[in-house]
Every structure is written in structure tokens, then in C-alpha cells.
Amino acid sequence: MITLPGERKSQEPGEGSTWFTSTLDYLVNWARGNSLWPLPFGTACCAIEFMSMVSSHYDISRFGAEVVRFSPRQSDVMIVAGTIVDKMAPVMKKIYDQMPDPKYVISMGACATSGGFYRAYHVVQGIDEVLPVDIWVPGCPPTPDGLMYGILKLKEKIERGELDR
């Protein structure tokens, strides 16, 4: 018998059956959290760390996020990895708008989060100026473990229903 989150055993004696008590929102959020399809938007060295994270060594597939899609219409998590310049920001926003709802954004690394050490007129000083960011992963570049931790935090937030839009 498979035990799902929220499942409780029956209180009736001798029946041997189980009751499934939950809400539909809880089940939908549980399914969404365990089937993330990331879209990498890599522009710099953080993208190399992303590639390492989806390799067999780190095995993100055990958390249900192994299906990397390069089409925005087939993904629900955009991972922005690297420096975003002003000319690239409208492109990134257009790709984000093409993703189906619900959609989530992970800002990976110092450059995507705050512009990093590029304090210049042409660099976006944080992608939250353009997109709603759900998770920030610190580092320059962040380790694959750090990105994996960020994905797991996103999964937890989705399952708790904090990101219902």
C-alpha cells in the first residue's frame, strides 16, 4: 500500500481499510512540488554549475526535477543563472511570460540576485526588477549543492501553498 502525505488510517475498528483525508489543494501542491520542470536561463558561469547539478553525480531526479526543458511552454521553474544586462532583460521577461501558470523563478548567484560585482549602467541590479523571484541562491558561483538546496526550498514552499497564485 502506498502512503501519501496527509493519509491517515481509519479509526473504525476491524475494518482494515484506510481513509484518505486531505484537501484537493494540498494534493495539487504536493504533486506540483514533486514534479518541477526547470528551464535554465544561463548567461555566465552559474550555468556551468547548473549543468553539474543536473548530472548524475548530484542526481536531482530523486526530487522530481530532472526534466530540463528548453521550451518555456513545457516548464514551470525558470532558473536565471548569471549576469543579466539591460538588453537581455526584455527577452528574459518575454520567455517568462510564455511559461504556463503556475510558474516560479530561482535567482542563482550574485549576478542574477544583485548584479554581482558589475556596478555598471548596463547590468540589471537584481532580476527582481524584472521578474517575481521566489528563491534566491547565494554564491559566486553557487555550488550545485546550493542550487539543489534552493530547489528543495522551492518544493517545500509549493507544497505548503505559499506560492499559490
Secondary structure as UniProt FT lines:
FT   TURN            5..6
FT   STRAND          7..9
FT   TURN            13..14
FT   STRAND          18..20
FT   HELIX           24..33
FT   STRAND          38..42
FT   HELIX           45..53
FT   TURN            56..58
FT   HELIX           60..63
FT   HELIX           72..74
FT   STRAND          77..81
FT   TURN            86..88
FT   HELIX           89..98
FT   STRAND          104..108
FT   HELIX           110..114
FT   TURN            116..117
FT   TURN            121..122
FT   HELIX           127..129
FT   STRAND          135..137
FT   HELIX           144..160
FT   TURN            161..163
//
